[in-house]
Amino acid sequence: MDALVWCDTTARTDGTQKTAEARVGEILGRYGAESVVGRFIRRAAPEIFAAVARVETALTVQPR
């Protein structure tokens, strides 16, 4: 699940990377903070950021 969240929040459609914080901000900007989507993403943001951190930590210790 963490890997899926990481992929969804850190990769742009053109394959370049972005931060999870930028992705959450993009969603809030698109839908508005008080929309259903905006309220959900604000509530989910701490777990999204935690999942991304876990994957990024695993990537740094995993030999390539």
URQUI-V751215 format. One record per backbone hydrogen bond with DSSP energy under -1.0 kcal/mol. NH is the residue of the N-H (numbers start at 1). CO is the residue of the C=O. If there is no record, write none. Layout:
BEGIN
nh = <NH;NH>
co = <CO;CO>
END
This chain:
BEGIN
nh = <5;6;7;8;9;10;11;12;15;18;23;24;25;26;27;28;29;30;31;32;35;39;40;41;42;43;44;45;48;49;50;51;52;53;54;55;56;57;58;59;60;61;62>
co = <1;2;3;4;5;6;7;16;12;10;19;20;21;22;23;24;25;26;27;28;32;35;36;37;38;39;40;41;44;45;46;47;48;49;50;51;52;53;54;55;56;57;58>
END
